[in-house]
Amino acid sequence: MNAIESEFRLARVRLKKTQDMIAREAGVSRKTVSDFEGGHGGIRLANLERLLQCVGLQLATRPAATRPVMEELGALYPDEPEEPPAQPARPRARRK
């Protein structure tokens, strides 16, 4: 079960509404509500919006997270330790 399904179920239970009650209010089948809460199958956006509205929730959007650019990384990590000097290679022992 994903976060949205969990939030929906918690809100429905808090309101003391059954899946049948929500289904009738949203104009969908009880199976649609059950499948949505269980994370089974897809759901149409219009049906999802109606279900969420029945329990006082709504969909919202936000900008996608972006990766920092080099300048931002430099500001975050200004004093990175320098690499240790390379060790000189030791000569291999020869077999006789």
Backbone bond lengths (Angstrom), bond angles and torsions (degrees), N, CA, C in turn:
res aa  C-N    CA-C-N  psi(-1)  N-CA   C-N-CA  omega(-1)  CA-C   N-CA-C  phi
1 M - - - 1.445 - - 1.538 108.12 -
2 N 1.322 116.40 130.03 1.457 121.88 179.79 1.520 111.09 -85.17
3 A 1.323 115.62 174.69 1.462 120.75 -177.32 1.521 112.15 -60.89
4 I 1.315 117.80 -42.30 1.464 119.43 -176.58 1.535 111.19 -65.88
5 E 1.333 115.96 -39.74 1.466 119.04 177.97 1.525 110.71 -66.37
6 S 1.318 116.56 -40.45 1.466 121.08 179.01 1.520 111.30 -63.35
7 E 1.334 116.02 -45.83 1.469 120.23 178.72 1.522 110.99 -61.16
8 F 1.324 115.92 -42.02 1.463 120.29 178.92 1.528 110.30 -61.13
9 R 1.325 116.78 -49.21 1.465 120.22 -177.83 1.527 110.88 -62.54
10 L 1.341 117.20 -43.91 1.466 120.02 178.28 1.526 111.58 -59.03
11 A 1.331 116.25 -43.76 1.469 120.24 179.57 1.528 110.16 -64.61
12 R 1.324 117.10 -41.58 1.473 120.31 179.84 1.522 110.93 -63.08
13 V 1.321 117.00 -44.35 1.466 121.17 -179.28 1.527 110.41 -66.35
14 R 1.346 116.84 -41.68 1.477 120.11 177.31 1.525 111.60 -57.93
15 L 1.338 115.80 -36.86 1.466 120.50 179.69 1.525 112.53 -81.13
16 K 1.341 115.56 -1.92 1.476 121.70 -179.45 1.523 111.75 57.52
17 K 1.347 115.05 42.37 1.460 121.22 178.18 1.525 108.51 -109.66
18 T 1.314 115.83 138.89 1.459 120.90 176.93 1.534 109.32 -83.73
19 Q 1.321 114.94 167.52 1.459 119.12 175.63 1.527 110.53 -61.62
20 D 1.339 117.09 -37.49 1.468 120.52 177.60 1.522 111.65 -62.06
21 M 1.321 116.68 -42.81 1.472 120.31 -179.51 1.527 110.66 -62.57
22 I 1.327 116.31 -45.26 1.461 120.99 179.76 1.519 110.37 -64.61
23 A 1.327 116.36 -42.61 1.469 120.45 -179.23 1.522 110.75 -59.59
24 R 1.332 116.79 -45.86 1.471 119.71 179.25 1.528 111.08 -63.33
25 E 1.328 116.18 -43.86 1.470 121.13 -178.80 1.535 111.44 -63.94
26 A 1.332 116.79 -37.81 1.468 120.96 -177.45 1.529 112.66 -87.45
27 G 1.325 116.76 -12.63 1.459 119.91 -179.21 1.524 113.27 75.81
28 V 1.338 116.00 33.49 1.468 121.39 177.32 1.523 108.09 -126.71
29 S 1.320 116.65 172.16 1.467 119.31 178.08 1.527 110.30 -79.78
30 R 1.348 114.75 158.45 1.456 118.96 176.46 1.524 109.81 -63.86
31 K 1.332 117.31 -32.89 1.463 121.54 177.61 1.529 110.50 -61.53
32 T 1.320 117.62 -37.81 1.469 120.52 177.33 1.519 110.12 -61.57
33 V 1.329 116.88 -43.78 1.463 120.99 178.81 1.520 110.14 -64.74
34 S 1.329 116.44 -46.13 1.456 121.33 -179.50 1.528 111.27 -62.22
35 D 1.335 116.61 -46.09 1.467 120.45 179.16 1.524 110.82 -62.26
36 F 1.316 117.44 -41.24 1.462 120.98 -179.97 1.530 110.55 -63.17
37 E 1.328 117.10 -49.07 1.466 120.53 -179.58 1.525 111.79 -61.75
38 G 1.328 116.61 -34.20 1.454 120.56 -178.67 1.519 113.72 -84.58
39 G 1.332 116.57 -4.40 1.455 119.96 -179.64 1.520 113.17 74.43
40 H 1.327 117.05 22.61 1.466 121.74 -179.25 1.515 110.11 -100.29
41 G 1.302 116.65 127.88 1.456 120.80 175.18 1.518 112.66 72.05
42 G 1.306 114.93 172.77 1.460 120.80 179.18 1.518 110.69 -91.48
43 I 1.307 115.12 170.26 1.457 120.78 177.17 1.522 107.40 -139.93
44 R 1.303 116.22 140.47 1.464 120.25 178.68 1.523 109.02 -68.37
45 L 1.318 114.94 145.16 1.457 120.27 -178.82 1.526 111.60 -57.56
46 A 1.318 117.51 -42.41 1.469 120.82 179.91 1.528 110.54 -61.22
47 N 1.335 117.13 -41.83 1.472 120.21 178.68 1.519 110.90 -67.02
48 L 1.331 116.74 -40.59 1.461 120.21 178.37 1.525 110.50 -60.98
49 E 1.322 117.21 -44.81 1.467 120.03 179.47 1.528 111.60 -61.76
50 R 1.343 116.83 -40.19 1.475 119.41 178.85 1.522 111.02 -67.06
51 L 1.333 117.24 -41.78 1.468 119.82 178.60 1.525 110.91 -61.71
52 L 1.321 116.31 -46.82 1.463 119.86 -179.08 1.523 110.98 -62.14
53 Q 1.323 116.63 -41.11 1.463 120.44 179.86 1.532 111.16 -61.32
54 C 1.307 117.61 -35.54 1.473 121.75 -179.84 1.521 112.94 -63.07
55 V 1.342 117.18 -24.61 1.467 120.09 -179.83 1.524 111.80 -111.66
56 G 1.332 116.80 11.34 1.457 120.34 176.12 1.521 114.96 82.07
57 L 1.319 117.38 22.70 1.464 121.27 177.89 1.522 109.48 -113.51
58 Q 1.329 116.31 163.99 1.458 120.79 175.29 1.521 110.18 -148.05
59 L 1.319 116.04 156.71 1.457 121.35 175.69 1.522 108.55 -79.02
60 A 1.308 116.34 147.08 1.464 121.01 176.17 1.521 108.14 -141.14
61 T 1.311 115.98 154.78 1.455 120.78 177.11 1.518 109.63 -116.27
62 R 1.328 115.41 158.26 1.461 121.29 176.35 1.515 107.23 -149.47
63 P 1.318 117.07 158.38 1.466 118.71 178.96 1.529 110.76 -62.33
64 A 1.298 114.86 145.29 1.462 119.98 178.18 1.525 109.47 -70.02
65 A 1.299 115.69 147.85 1.463 120.62 177.56 1.529 108.71 -66.96
66 T 1.307 115.61 143.57 1.461 119.95 179.10 1.521 109.58 -118.32
67 R 1.291 115.52 159.53 1.459 120.34 177.54 1.522 109.03 -83.22
68 P 1.328 118.02 146.87 1.465 120.01 178.79 1.530 110.84 -70.66
69 V 1.336 115.85 148.88 1.461 120.63 175.13 1.521 108.00 -87.70
70 M 1.331 116.77 170.57 1.474 121.13 -175.30 1.532 112.56 -56.77
71 E 1.339 117.63 -39.63 1.464 119.48 -179.62 1.530 111.15 -63.22
72 E 1.324 116.30 -38.81 1.462 119.53 178.81 1.532 110.44 -68.16
73 L 1.314 116.99 -38.13 1.467 119.62 177.56 1.519 110.32 -65.01
74 G 1.342 116.29 -39.47 1.458 120.20 178.45 1.514 111.33 -61.74
75 A 1.325 116.58 -36.76 1.460 120.31 178.43 1.534 110.84 -70.45
76 L 1.312 116.50 -32.61 1.466 120.45 -179.98 1.518 112.35 -76.05
77 Y 1.329 116.58 -35.01 1.463 121.75 -176.11 1.536 109.91 -127.14
78 P 1.340 117.28 69.56 1.464 119.04 -173.91 1.519 114.43 -72.04
79 D 1.304 119.74 -32.08 1.465 121.96 -173.53 1.519 111.61 -113.97
80 E 1.309 115.97 61.65 1.468 118.43 178.07 1.516 108.88 -70.89
81 P 1.319 117.75 138.26 1.466 120.25 -179.96 1.526 110.35 -65.35
82 E 1.332 114.19 145.58 1.461 118.89 177.21 1.509 109.33 -74.31
83 E 1.314 115.22 155.72 1.453 119.47 178.75 1.521 109.11 -69.82
84 P 1.329 118.53 140.55 1.472 120.37 178.37 1.523 109.66 -65.16
85 P 1.331 116.78 150.59 1.465 118.72 179.22 1.517 110.46 -62.28
86 A 1.310 114.50 146.27 1.471 119.85 -178.71 1.521 110.11 -68.68
87 Q 1.309 116.77 140.03 1.461 122.56 177.62 1.532 108.10 -77.97
88 P 1.330 117.78 136.90 1.463 118.27 176.43 1.518 110.09 -65.35
89 A 1.305 115.11 143.64 1.472 120.30 -179.57 1.513 109.66 -69.84
90 R 1.328 116.52 135.99 1.463 120.54 178.27 1.522 108.24 -87.49
91 P 1.338 116.33 139.53 1.480 117.53 178.30 1.520 109.86 -68.07
92 R 1.300 114.55 145.85 1.466 120.47 179.27 1.522 109.79 -77.87
93 A 1.287 114.98 145.95 1.470 119.64 175.79 1.520 108.19 -76.07
94 R 1.310 115.61 138.18 1.467 119.68 179.72 1.524 109.71 -87.97
95 R 1.302 113.90 144.02 1.470 119.20 175.64 1.501 109.26 -87.16
96 K 1.292 116.17 146.88 1.463 120.70 178.56 1.475 111.50 -102.94
